[in-house]
Every structure is written in C-alpha cells, then in structure tokens.
Amino acid sequence: MSEEKNRKDGKSGRPKVVKKSEIGSQKSEEGIGSAFDIPNSEINNPEINKSEIEHPTSEIKNKSEIENRKSEMEVHHHPEVEKKGLKEYLLEGLMIFIAVMMGFFAESIREHIADREHEKQSIESLVKAVASDTVQLHHVMLEAAGSIKAINSLMGLKNLDLTRPANNQKFYLFSMAGFSNDTYFRSNEGALQQLNSSGTLRLISNRATVDSIFKYELLNKTIAAQEADDYFVFKEMLTTMAKVQDLSFFQDTSAVRKQLAGAAGVQYTFMSSKLLPISNDKVLMQTYFNYASLYMAIKSSYNYMLEKQLDFSRRLIIYLKTTYDLQ
C-alpha cells in the first residue's frame, strides 16, 4: 500500500537519477531569479537607484541617437517652405517680363545701329559712283555736241556744189567729224547693284532717298535705250559713207594731217586743194543726207538725256551728302 501511494505521489523508494542537462537548467533557473529574489537592501539603496537613473543603459542611448538622426533627416528632406502670396508671384513675373523686354529692346537697338551704319556706307559708295558718272557724262556730252555740230554743218552742204574744192574738203571734214565718234555713256552701276543685291535698299527708311535712287537708275536705263537707237543709225551711216566717199584718203599723210583736239577728237587739215572723190549717184546721196539728218536727231536726243542725267546726278550728290552727313 505504501509503495502504491508513493507511486501515485510520484515518489518511489529508489533514489531519483538526475541528468546533467537538468542540473544545468536548474542552475540557470536559479541564477536568473526574479524581482522578488532581489534583497530589500538593494531595493532600498538610494545610491544605486540614482546611478541607474542618471546613467541609462547603452541600449537606451543608441535608441535616442537613432531617433535624433531620423528627426534630422526628416527636417533635411522636408524643409518648411514659406508660402508666397499672389503679390509676390506677380512681382516675380513682372521682373522676368521686364528683363526679357529689355533684352529684346537692346538687341533691336543694336541691329538698328548696325543697319544705319551699313546704310550710310552703301550711300557713301553710291555718292562716289555717281560722282564718277558725272565726269563721264560731261566727257560724252562734249563729244556728242561736237558730232551734232559737225553733222549740222554737213547738212548745210546738201544743196551746194560739191565739186568746188572748198565744199569738197568740207564735205569730207564734216563727215569724218560727225560720224567717227561712237563714245557712249557707261554708268558705274556697281554701287546700285550692291544696294539691290545686299538688301540695303529696303533698309532706307527715307522715302525721298529711295525715290531719288530709283529715278537715277531709271534715267540710266533710258539713256541705254536711246544709245541702242543711236548705234543702229550710226552703223547704217558708216555703211553709206563707204559708198559715197573714199575714206582711205584720211590715211594719206601727204594729203591730210591729223591732230588730236581734246574732247573734239581728231582734227584733220588738208595739205592741198586736190578734189576728193564723191559719188554722183543722186539716190545714194539722198540716202546719205537722210541718214545724216536722222543720226543728228537721235544724237541730239541722246545728248539731251545726258544733260538731264548730269543735272540730276549733281543734285543727287548734294542731297545724299546733306541727308547722311557725308564729307
């Protein structure tokens, strides 16, 4: 009975065998203890409690440092931005607009100054070209006037006896003086072409200046058209002369002396009163005088255009120099 009772109570009469692992676990359990195992002397010791409060554990320190770093990072990545009012936004927009407009105006002023300088240089070149044209116009006009005067004198011999030595020699001299000159005006168009090709002409804001340049160019074209008519009749006249007169006579130095006479060209002087050959064909002679009369009319018209262009050129030079303050 006692053995059965002992078995029920978990006890036996045999000594209980304890394993090493169980001994170790028991010791560890005994070593850990609990709060109730702390002696009262330690709990009631104020010095120990104060040291524990003033010097927290390293674990608590690490945790507070991490939290501080997190708070610093949050402040760095999410700064507090002061909100702007509507007036501030409008002021900033206005300042940007003013800056852009000032840059635009500065660029426009710079381009305007460059265009005006380029315009002035082009006008200065045009003035020089027109000045050279005036010199040439004056020279061509003198030669044209000499031809007209000689032909006019030739026309006075139409109804005279050309077998007389004086009339015979005059016929040759007036013919050679009237029809040996084919000098024509050639405008210096380099400056005008530069104005048109470079687009400088469109930069000229003064309408009177543009109109004056166009008029000068138009007069040059009109002169060139008249020159074509002049040259056509001139060639016909030379062909007729070769049939009426013996032009090789002017190469005979024993009979004719040649001398330069400036703008009038070559001046011929006969060394003898020998009669020179002239055609007796009345129809041919009539044709000859008809061409002479026609050529004199065309040459007079050409010379009038030259005079008109010369006058306009001189006034154009004065106008451009005054307008653009050129020396």
VOBA-1610 file (N, C-alpha, C; in pm, whole numbers, padded with zeros to 5 digits, always signed):
BEGIN
Met+00084-00118+00000Met+00000+00000+00000Met+00087+00122+00000Ser+00184+00121+00082Ser+00273+00237+00089Ser+00349+00257-00040Glu+00382+00151-00109Glu+00451+00163-00238Glu+00361+00220-00342Glu+00234+00173-00340Glu+00140+00227-00438Glu+00115+00371-00412Lys+00109+00410-00287Lys+00088+00550-00252Lys+00206+00632-00297Asn+00321+00578-00278Asn+00441+00652-00322Asn+00443+00667-00474Arg+00400+00563-00546Arg+00397+00573-00692Arg+00300+00681-00738Lys+00185+00690-00668Lys+00086+00790-00702Lys+00141+00928-00675Asp+00215+00943-00570Asp+00270+01076-00536Asp+00393+01107-00620Gly+00431+01022-00708Gly+00550+01044-00791Gly+00675+01016-00719Lys+00669+00956-00618Lys+00788+00924-00542Lys+00802+00774-00540Ser+00923+00731-00525Ser+00947+00588-00514Ser+01056+00567-00409Gly+01075+00456-00381Gly+01174+00428-00279Gly+01313+00432-00336Arg+01322+00425-00465Arg+01455+00430-00527Arg+01500+00575-00538Pro+01629+00593-00528Pro+01679+00731-00543Pro+01663+00779-00687Lys+01624+00904-00703Lys+01595+00963-00836Lys+01726+01000-00904Val+01736+00959-01031Val+01858+00991-01111Val+01837+01124-01181Val+01931+01211-01160Val+01923+01347-01222Val+02026+01358-01333Lys+01977+01400-01450Lys+02068+01417-01566Lys+02144+01548-01555Lys+02260+01553-01625Lys+02343+01673-01624Lys+02272+01790-01685Ser+02196+01767-01786Ser+02124+01877-01854Ser+02022+01938-01761Glu+01960+01851-01681Glu+01860+01901-01589Glu+01925+01981-01479Ile+02047+01937-01441Ile+02118+02011-01337Ile+02154+02149-01389Gly+02200+02154-01511Gly+02236+02285-01568Gly+02120+02376-01579Ser+02002+02320-01620Ser+01883+02404-01634Ser+01838+02454-01500Gln+01851+02370-01400Gln+01811+02413-01268Gln+01899+02524-01219Lys+02028+02512-01243Lys+02120+02616-01200Lys+02091+02746-01271Ser+02061+02735-01400Ser+02033+02859-01474Ser+01908+02925-01424Glu+01810+02842-01392Glu+01685+02898-01341Glu+01709+02964-01207Glu+01797+02901-01129Glu+01827+02960-01001Glu+01908+03087-01017Gly+01993+03089-01120Gly+02076+03208-01141Gly+01998+03326-01189Ile+01892+03305-01271Ile+01814+03415-01327Ile+01737+03483-01217Gly+01665+03411-01142Gly+01589+03467-01030Gly+01480+03555-01080Ser+01423+03633-00993Ser+01314+03725-01026Ser+01327+03846-00939Ala+01236+03939-00960Ala+01239+04064-00884Ala+01217+04039-00736Phe+01146+03934-00711Phe+01120+03904-00570Phe+01243+03848-00502Asp+01345+03800-00585Asp+01467+03744-00528Asp+01568+03850-00490Ile+01547+03983-00535Ile+01641+04091-00504Ile+01628+04125-00357Pro+01738+04139-00293Pro+01731+04171-00149Pro+01673+04307-00128Asn+01609+04324-00015Asn+01548+04454+00019Asn+01652+04561+00038Ser+01770+04523+00077Ser+01874+04622+00099Ser+01913+04691-00031Glu+01913+04612-00138Glu+01947+04672-00268Glu+01835+04759-00319Ile+01710+04719-00297Ile+01596+04796-00346Ile+01590+04927-00274Asn+01613+04921-00145Asn+01601+05043-00065Asn+01726+05130-00069Asn+01828+05089-00145Asn+01951+05167-00151Asn+01935+05282-00249Pro+01930+05407-00203Pro+01905+05522-00293Pro+02022+05550-00385Glu+02142+05517-00348Glu+02257+05546-00433Glu+02254+05462-00558Ile+02214+05338-00542Ile+02207+05251-00661Ile+02099+05300-00754Asn+01982+05335-00701Asn+01871+05383-00786Asn+01909+05511-00857Lys+01979+05601-00792Lys+02015+05729-00853Lys+02114+05708-00967Ser+02209+05616-00948Ser+02307+05592-01056Ser+02242+05533-01178Glu+02143+05446-01153Glu+02073+05386-01267Glu+01993+05489-01342Ile+01938+05592-01273Ile+01858+05695-01340Ile+01947+05791-01417Glu+02059+05830-01349Glu+02147+05928-01415Glu+02224+05866-01529His+02252+05740-01526His+02331+05677-01635His+02249+05564-01695Pro+02168+05598-01796Pro+02088+05494-01862Pro+02179+05399-01936Thr+02123+05293-01973Thr+02200+05187-02042Thr+02236+05231-02181Ser+02336+05164-02241Ser+02381+05195-02378Ser+02271+05168-02478Glu+02184+05075-02443Glu+02075+05041-02536Glu+01983+05159-02551Ile+01955+05227-02440Ile+01866+05344-02445Ile+01935+05457-02519Lys+02067+05472-02497Lys+02141+05577-02567Lys+02136+05556-02717Asn+02161+05437-02763Asn+02158+05408-02908Asn+02022+05439-02967Lys+01920+05405-02896Lys+01784+05428-02947Lys+01755+05576-02961Ser+01798+05656-02865Ser+01773+05801-02870Ser+01853+05865-02983Glu+01976+05817-03005Glu+02057+05870-03115Glu+01993+05843-03249Ile+01943+05722-03265Ile+01877+05685-03392Ile+01756+05773-03416Glu+01680+05796-03308Glu+01561+05881-03324Glu+01600+06024-03359Asn+01710+06073-03297Asn+01756+06208-03330Asn+01799+06219-03475Arg+01870+06118-03526Arg+01914+06120-03666Arg+01796+06116-03761Lys+01698+06034-03726Lys+01578+06027-03809Lys+01508+06162-03815Ser+01501+06228-03699Ser+01435+06358-03697Ser+01513+06460-03779Glu+01650+06453-03773Glu+01732+06543-03853Glu+01713+06518-04002Met+01708+06392-04044Met+01688+06357-04185Met+01552+06405-04234Glu+01453+06388-04149Glu+01321+06434-04188Glu+01318+06584-04206Val+01389+06655-04123Val+01394+06801-04136Val+01470+06839-04263His+01577+06766-04301His+01658+06797-04419His+01581+06771-04548His+01511+06661-04555His+01440+06625-04678His+01305+06693-04689His+01256+06742-04586His+01125+06807-04591His+01132+06943-04522Pro+01205+07038-04591Pro+01217+07171-04528Pro+01084+07243-04530Glu+01071+07325-04438Glu+00949+07405-04431Glu+00962+07524-04524Val+00882+07530-04632Val+00886+07636-04733Val+00781+07739-04699Glu+00828+07863-04702Glu+00735+07971-04671Glu+00644+07996-04792Lys+00522+07995-04773Lys+00428+08014-04882Lys+00429+08161-04926Lys+00427+08180-05066Lys+00428+08314-05124Lys+00287+08358-05154Gly+00268+08485-05141Gly+00139+08541-05172Gly+00125+08574-05321Leu+00008+08609-05362Leu-00019+08641-05502Leu+00063+08761-05549Lys+00082+08858-05462Lys+00159+08978-05498Lys+00304+08943-05529Glu+00360+08850-05452Glu+00500+08812-05475Glu+00515+08740-05609Tyr+00421+08652-05641Tyr+00425+08584-05770Tyr+00411+08684-05884Leu+00322+08779-05871Leu+00305+08881-05974Leu+00430+08966-05990Leu+00494+08998-05878Leu+00616+09079-05884Leu+00728+09004-05954Glu+00743+08875-05922Glu+00846+08795-05990Glu+00819+08784-06139Gly+00693+08761-06175Gly+00657+08753-06317Gly+00685+08883-06389Leu+00655+08994-06322Leu+00680+09126-06382Leu+00829+09149-06403Met+00910+09110-06306Met+01055+09128-06320Met+01110+09045-06435Ile+01062+08922-06451Ile+01107+08837-06563Ile+01065+08899-06696Phe+00944+08949-06702Phe+00893+09012-06824Phe+00976+09135-06861Ile+01008+09216-06760Ile+01088+09337-06785Ile+01227+09299-06835Ala+01287+09194-06776Ala+01421+09151-06817Ala+01421+09105-06962Val+01319+09027-07001Val+01309+08978-07139Val+01290+09094-07236Met+01203+09187-07200Met+01176+09302-07288Met+01298+09391-07302Met+01373+09409-07194Met+01494+09490-07201Met+01596+09425-07293Gly+01610+09293-07287Gly+01700+09224-07378Gly+01657+09238-07523Phe+01524+09228-07544Phe+01472+09244-07680Phe+01498+09385-07733Phe+01474+09486-07650Phe+01496+09623-07692Phe+01645+09650-07719Ala+01731+09593-07636Ala+01875+09612-07655Ala+01921+09551-07788Glu+01870+09432-07820Glu+01905+09368-07946Glu+01851+09447-08064Ser+01730+09500-08051Ser+01671+09580-08159Ser+01752+09707-08182Ile+01794+09771-08075Ile+01875+09892-08088Ile+02008+09861-08154Arg+02069+09750-08115Arg+02197+09712-08174Arg+02182+09687-08324Glu+02078+09614-08364Glu+02054+09588-08505Glu+02025+09717-08581His+01951+09806-08517His+01918+09934-08582His+02044+10015-08608Ile+02134+10020-08510Ile+02259+10094-08526Ile+02343+10032-08637Ala+02351+09898-08639Ala+02429+09829-08743Ala+02370+09855-08882Asp+02237+09851-08892Asp+02171+09877-09022Asp+02197+10019-09069Arg+02189+10114-08976Arg+02211+10254-09015Arg+02356+10276-09062Glu+02449+10209-08994Glu+02589+10221-09033Glu+02613+10160-09171His+02552+10043-09194His+02564+09978-09325His+02498+10061-09433Glu+02386+10121-09401Glu+02316+10208-09497Glu+02403+10328-09534Lys+02465+10389-09434Lys+02549+10505-09460Lys+02668+10469-09547Gln+02729+10354-09522Gln+02843+10311-09603Gln+02801+10286-09748Ser+02684+10227-09767Ser+02635+10200-09902Ser+02604+10330-09976Ile+02544+10425-09906Ile+02515+10555-09967Ile+02643+10628-10002Glu+02742+10615-09917Glu+02871+10678-09946Glu+02933+10620-10072Ser+02923+10489-10090Ser+02973+10425-10212Ser+02892+10473-10334Leu+02763+10488-10315Leu+02678+10535-10425Leu+02716+10677-10466Val+02744+10762-10369Val+02783+10901-10398Val+02911+10902-10482Lys+03007+10818-10447Lys+03132+10812-10524Lys+03107+10764-10666Ala+03017+10665-10680Ala+02985+10613-10813Ala+02916+10720-10898Val+02823+10792-10839Val+02752+10897-10912Val+02848+11009-10950Ala+02943+11040-10861Ala+03042+11143-10892Ala+03127+11104-11012Ser+03165+10975-11019Ser+03241+10930-11136Ser+03155+10932-11262Asp+03025+10909-11246Asp+02934+10917-11361Asp+02926+11059-11416Thr+02927+11157-11326Thr+02917+11296-11371Thr+03037+11335-11458Val+03155+11283-11421Val+03274+11311-11501Val+03260+11250-11640Gln+03214+11126-11644Gln+03197+11059-11772Gln+03086+11124-11856Leu+02978+11162-11789Leu+02868+11228-11860Leu+02916+11357-11927His+02993+11432-11855His+03043+11559-11911His+03130+11533-12034His+03215+11431-12029His+03302+11398-12141His+03221+11352-12263Val+03126+11263-12242Val+03045+11211-12353Val+02960+11323-12415Met+02911+11411-12332Met+02830+11524-12382Met+02912+11614-12474Leu+03038+11639-12440Leu+03124+11722-12525Leu+03144+11658-12662Glu+03167+11526-12661Glu+03187+11456-12788Glu+03058+11452-12870Ala+02945+11430-12801Ala+02817+11429-12872Ala+02786+11566-12931Ala+02816+11670-12855Ala+02793+11806-12905Ala+02880+11834-13027Gly+03004+11785-13025Gly+03093+11803-13142Gly+03038+11732-13264Ser+02985+11611-13246Ser+02928+11536-13358Ser+02806+11609-13415Ile+02720+11658-13327Ile+02599+11728-13370Ile+02635+11854-13449Lys+02734+11926-13400Lys+02777+12049-13469Lys+02832+12017-13607Ala+02911+11911-13619Ala+02970+11874-13747Ala+02863+11828-13846Ile+02768+11748-13797Ile+02661+11700-13886Ile+02572+11816-13932Asn+02546+11906-13842Asn+02466+12022-13878Asn+02534+12104-13989Ser+02665+12116-13981Ser+02740+12185-14087Ser+02737+12105-14216Leu+02743+11971-14203Leu+02736+11885-14322Leu+02603+11901-14394Met+02495+11911-14317Met+02362+11926-14378Met+02352+12057-14457Gly+02434+12154-14422Gly+02435+12281-14497Gly+02495+12268-14635Leu+02565+12159-14664Leu+02627+12137-14794Leu+02538+12058-14888Lys+02420+12022-14845Lys+02334+11934-14924Lys+02304+11992-15062Asn+02271+12118-15069Asn+02230+12180-15194Asn+02342+12261-15259Leu+02465+12242-15214Leu+02579+12315-15269Leu+02656+12227-15369Asp+02738+12296-15447Asp+02818+12227-15547Asp+02939+12165-15479Leu+02939+12031-15473Leu+03046+11960-15402Leu+03170+11942-15489Thr+03161+11991-15613Thr+03281+11982-15698Thr+03375+12099-15673Arg+03331+12194-15606Arg+03418+12306-15571Arg+03513+12259-15460Pro+03641+12296-15469Pro+03741+12247-15373Pro+03705+12275-15228Ala+03653+12395-15198Ala+03621+12429-15058Ala+03508+12342-15006Asn+03403+12328-15087Asn+03288+12244-15045Asn+03327+12097-15040Asn+03412+12060-15133Asn+03457+11920-15140Asn+03531+11882-15013Gln+03623+11964-14970Gln+03700+11934-14848Gln+03613+11942-14722Lys+03521+12038-14718Lys+03430+12048-14603Lys+03343+11925-14592Phe+03299+11872-14707Phe+03215+11753-14705Phe+03288+11637-14636Tyr+03416+11621-14666Tyr+03495+11516-14604Tyr+03520+11545-14455Leu+03556+11666-14429Leu+03589+11700-14290Leu+03467+11688-14198Phe+03352+11741-14242Phe+03232+11736-14159Phe+03180+11592-14144Ser+03195+11513-14250Ser+03152+11373-14242Ser+03236+11296-14140Met+03370+11316-14150Met+03459+11244-14058Met+03436+11290-13914Ala+03418+11421-13892Ala+03399+11473-13757Ala+03264+11430-13699Gly+03162+11418-13785Gly+03028+11386-13737Gly+03005+11239-13710Phe+03074+11151-13788Phe+03041+11008-13779Phe+03157+10920-13734Ser+03263+10980-13689Ser+03377+10900-13641Ser+03374+10878-13490Asn+03275+10934-13426Asn+03268+10927-13280Asn+03152+10835-13238Asp+03184+10730-13168Asp+03079+10639-13116Asp+03097+10617-12965Thr+03133+10720-12895Thr+03151+10713-12750Thr+03016+10724-12681Tyr+02992+10630-12586Tyr+02864+10628-12516Tyr+02886+10624-12365Phe+02783+10666-12297Phe+02789+10672-12150Phe+02771+10532-12091Arg+02859+10497-11997Arg+02850+10370-11924Arg+02848+10402-11774Ser+02731+10385-11715Ser+02717+10419-11573Ser+02793+10321-11485Asn+02847+10373-11377Asn+02912+10289-11277Asn+02803+10229-11188Glu+02755+10113-11227Glu+02639+10053-11161Glu+02676+09959-11046Gly+02803+09955-11011Gly+02845+09865-10903Gly+02777+09896-10771Ala+02769+10025-10737Ala+02707+10064-10610Ala+02557+10036-10611Leu+02491+10061-10724Leu+02348+10034-10734Leu+02319+09884-10724Gln+02400+09805-10791Gln+02383+09659-10784Gln+02406+09608-10643Gln+02502+09668-10573Gln+02528+09629-10435Gln+02410+09663-10345Leu+02350+09779-10368Leu+02233+09818-10290Leu+02118+09719-10309Asn+02097+09677-10433Asn+01985+09586-10462Asn+02013+09443-10415Ser+02134+09394-10438Ser+02164+09254-10405Ser+02179+09231-10255Ser+02234+09328-10184Ser+02257+09312-10040Ser+02133+09340-09955Gly+02030+09395-10017Gly+01908+09427-09943Gly+01916+09557-09866Thr+02023+09635-09893Thr+02039+09762-09820Thr+01931+09861-09858Leu+01883+09851-09981Leu+01783+09947-10029Leu+01657+09944-09944Arg+01621+09824-09895Arg+01500+09813-09813Arg+01520+09868-09672Leu+01647+09888-09633Leu+01676+09943-09501Leu+01661+10094-09498Ile+01657+10157-09615Ile+01649+10302-09621Ile+01506+10343-09588Ser+01490+10411-09475Ser+01357+10450-09429Ser+01308+10578-09494Asn+01401+10660-09543Asn+01364+10787-09606Asn+01312+10759-09747Arg+01184+10782-09767Arg+01124+10751-09897Arg+01177+10841-10008Ala+01208+10964-09976Ala+01262+11056-10076Ala+01396+11006-10129Thr+01476+10948-10041Thr+01606+10894-10082Thr+01587+10775-10177Val+01495+10687-10143Val+01468+10570-10228Val+01417+10614-10365Asp+01327+10710-10367Asp+01273+10760-10494Asp+01382+10823-10580Ser+01474+10895-10516Ser+01582+10959-10590Ser+01675+10855-10653Ile+01702+10750-10579Ile+01788+10642-10632Ile+01719+10572-10748Phe+01590+10545-10733Phe+01514+10480-10840Phe+01511+10569-10966Lys+01497+10698-10946Lys+01493+10789-11060Lys+01627+10792-11132Tyr+01734+10793-11057Tyr+01866+10791-11118Tyr+01887+10663-11200Glu+01844+10551-11144Glu+01857+10423-11214Glu+01770+10421-11339Leu+01652+10478-11332Leu+01561+10483-11447Leu+01619+10569-11559Leu+01679+10681-11524Leu+01741+10766-11625Leu+01856+10695-11696Asn+01931+10616-11622Asn+02039+10538-11683Asn+01985+10437-11783Lys+01874+10374-11749Lys+01814+10277-11841Lys+01758+10347-11965Thr+01702+10465-11949Thr+01650+10540-12063Thr+01763+10581-12157Ile+01876+10621-12101Ile+01993+10656-12181Ile+02044+10535-12259Ala+02046+10419-12191Ala+02092+10296-12258Ala+02001+10259-12374Ala+01870+10280-12359Ala+01776+10250-12469Ala+01798+10345-12587Gln+01822+10472-12558Gln+01849+10569-12664Gln+01981+10539-12733Glu+02074+10488-12656Glu+02204+10452-12713Glu+02190+10342-12819Ala+02100+10249-12796Ala+02079+10141-12892Ala+02030+10196-13026Asp+01937+10291-13021Asp+01889+10354-13146Asp+02000+10433-13214Asp+02078+10503-13133Asp+02189+10583-13187Asp+02288+10495-13261Tyr+02323+10383-13199Tyr+02425+10296-13258Tyr+02374+10229-13386Phe+02247+10197-13392Phe+02191+10135-13513Phe+02203+10229-13633Val+02162+10356-13615Val+02172+10453-13724Val+02317+10484-13756Phe+02402+10483-13654Phe+02545+10508-13674Phe+02607+10404-13768Lys+02574+10278-13749Lys+02628+10173-13837Lys+02578+10189-13980Glu+02450+10225-13996Glu+02396+10246-14130Glu+02464+10365-14198Met+02495+10466-14118Met+02560+10584-14172Met+02701+10552-14222Leu+02775+10472-14145Leu+02910+10433-14186Leu+02908+10351-14316Thr+02808+10264-14327Thr+02796+10184-14449Thr+02771+10274-14571Thr+02687+10374-14556Thr+02656+10467-14665Thr+02776+10555-14698Met+02848+10597-14595Met+02969+10679-14616Met+03070+10605-14703Ala+03085+10476-14677Ala+03183+10399-14753Ala+03148+10392-14901Lys+03021+10410-14934Lys+02977+10407-15074Lys+02988+10546-15139Val+02981+10651-15059Val+02981+10788-15111Val+03122+10846-15119Gln+03208+10814-15023Gln+03339+10876-15012Gln+03451+10773-15015Asp+03572+10821-15039Asp+03691+10738-15032Asp+03757+10764-14897Leu+03721+10682-14798Leu+03766+10705-14661Leu+03914+10674-14641Ser+03973+10601-14732Ser+04116+10571-14721Ser+04200+10697-14739Phe+04141+10802-14791Phe+04214+10927-14812Phe+04266+10981-14679Phe+04196+10955-14570Phe+04238+11009-14440Phe+04363+10940-14386Gln+04404+10832-14451Gln+04528+10764-14410Gln+04649+10812-14490Asp+04625+10899-14587Asp+04734+10954-14669Asp+04793+11075-14597Thr+04906+11053-14534Thr+04967+11160-14454Thr+05022+11273-14539Ser+05044+11249-14668Ser+05093+11356-14756Ser+04982+11452-14795Ala+04857+11406-14783Ala+04745+11491-14822Ala+04668+11544-14702Val+04669+11469-14589Val+04592+11508-14471Val+04680+11500-14347Arg+04668+11599-14264Arg+04741+11599-14136Arg+04641+11582-14022Lys+04669+11485-13934Lys+04580+11456-13820Lys+04639+11517-13693Gln+04551+11569-13612Gln+04593+11632-13487Gln+04485+11611-13381Leu+04528+11569-13263Leu+04433+11549-13153Leu+04380+11683-13107Ala+04247+11687-13084Ala+04184+11814-13046Ala+04105+11799-12917Gly+04161+11723-12821Gly+04096+11708-12692Gly+03963+11635-12703Ala+03860+11695-12641Ala+03728+11633-12641Ala+03668+11626-12780Ala+03713+11710-12871Ala+03659+11710-13007Ala+03712+11595-13091Gly+03808+11519-13036Gly+03862+11405-13109Gly+03980+11444-13195Val+03978+11396-13317Val+04088+11420-13411Val+04048+11532-13508Gln+04138+11624-13526Gln+04116+11734-13619Gln+04201+11712-13745Tyr+04137+11722-13862Tyr+04206+11697-13988Tyr+04230+11830-14061Thr+04350+11838-14121Thr+04384+11956-14202Thr+04433+11908-14339Phe+04373+11960-14447Phe+04412+11921-14583Phe+04538+11995-14625Met+04632+11921-14683Met+04760+11977-14725Met+04756+12034-14866Ser+04650+12002-14945Ser+04638+12053-15082Ser+04492+12077-15116Ser+04467+12140-15229Ser+04330+12169-15274Ser+04280+12065-15372Lys+04342+11950-15371Lys+04303+11843-15462Lys+04161+11796-15431Leu+04080+11777-15538Leu+03943+11731-15519Leu+03941+11584-15479Leu+03851+11553-15384Leu+03836+11416-15336Leu+03712+11354-15400Pro+03717+11222-15420Pro+03604+11157-15489Pro+03475+11157-15407Ile+03365+11195-15472Ile+03232+11193-15411Ile+03138+11132-15512Ser+03049+11048-15469Ser+02957+10979-15558Ser+02864+11078-15628Asn+02836+11047-15757Asn+02742+11128-15834Asn+02601+11070-15834Asp+02582+10960-15765Asp+02451+10895-15758Asp+02359+10979-15669Lys+02256+11036-15730Lys+02166+11123-15654Lys+02087+11047-15547Val+02043+10926-15582Val+01967+10847-15485Val+02055+10812-15365Leu+02178+10774-15394Leu+02270+10740-15285Leu+02302+10863-15201Met+02318+10976-15266Met+02347+11099-15191Met+02227+11140-15105Gln+02107+11117-15159Gln+01988+11148-15080Gln+01979+11058-14957Thr+02010+10932-14977Thr+02012+10839-14864Thr+02116+10880-14761Tyr+02229+10925-14811Tyr+02336+10970-14723Tyr+02290+11085-14636Phe+02231+11185-14693Phe+02186+11300-14615Phe+02066+11266-14526Asn+01987+11171-14570Asn+01874+11128-14483Asn+01926+11063-14354Tyr+02025+10975-14370Tyr+02084+10911-14252Tyr+02154+11015-14164Ala+02218+11111-14229Ala+02286+11215-14153Ala+02186+11295-14070Ser+02073+11328-14131Ser+01970+11404-14060Ser+01910+11321-13945Leu+01885+11195-13971Leu+01829+11107-13868Leu+01927+11089-13754Tyr+02052+11070-13789Tyr+02153+11049-13685Tyr+02169+11173-13598Met+02164+11291-13660Met+02176+11414-13583Met+02060+11429-13486Ala+01938+11391-13528Ala+01822+11399-13440Ala+01836+11303-13322Ile+01879+11180-13349Ile+01895+11080-13242Ile+02008+11120-13149Lys+02116+11170-13206Lys+02229+11213-13123Lys+02191+11333-13037Ser+02108+11423-13090Ser+02064+11538-13011Ser+01976+11492-12896Ser+01890+11395-12922Ser+01806+11341-12815Ser+01890+11270-12709Tyr+01990+11198-12756Tyr+02080+11130-12663Tyr+02156+11230-12577Asn+02202+11336-12640Asn+02277+11438-12566Asn+02188+11510-12465Tyr+02061+11529-12500Tyr+01968+11592-12406Tyr+01948+11505-12282Met+01939+11374-12301Met+01927+11282-12188Met+02051+11285-12100Leu+02166+11299-12164Leu+02290+11308-12087Leu+02291+11436-12002Glu+02247+11544-12061Glu+02241+11670-11986Glu+02146+11658-11867Lys+02032+11596-11892Lys+01934+11578-11785Lys+01989+11490-11674Gln+02058+11385-11710Gln+02115+11296-11610Gln+02229+11363-11535Leu+02307+11444-11603Leu+02417+11515-11538Leu+02363+11613-11433Asp+02258+11685-11469Asp+02199+11779-11375Asp+02140+11706-11254Phe+02071+11597-11279Phe+02012+11521-11168Phe+02120+11458-11081Ser+02227+11411-11141Ser+02336+11348-11066Ser+02399+11446-10970Arg+02422+11567-11015Arg+02482+11668-10928Arg+02390+11702-10811Arg+02262+11714-10838Arg+02167+11743-10729Arg+02153+11624-10635Leu+02163+11502-10689Leu+02154+11382-10606Leu+02273+11373-10511Ile+02390+11407-10558Ile+02509+11403-10473Ile+02494+11501-10357Ile+02448+11622-10387Ile+02429+11722-10281Ile+02325+11675-10181Tyr+02216+11617-10229Tyr+02108+11570-10141Tyr+02157+11458-10049Leu+02228+11360-10105Leu+02273+11246-10024Leu+02379+11289-09922Lys+02467+11377-09962Lys+02568+11425-09868Lys+02504+11501-09752Thr+02401+11579-09782Thr+02334+11655-09677Thr+02254+11563-09585Thr+02182+11468-09645Thr+02095+11378-09567Thr+02177+11286-09476Tyr+02289+11235-09524Tyr+02366+11138-09449Tyr+02493+11198-09387Asp+02503+11330-09393Asp+02616+11400-09331Asp+02750+11344-09379Leu+02766+11342-09510Leu+02888+11291-09572Leu+02978+11407-09612Gln+03106+11380-09609Gln+03203+11483-09647Gln+03222+11485-09798
//
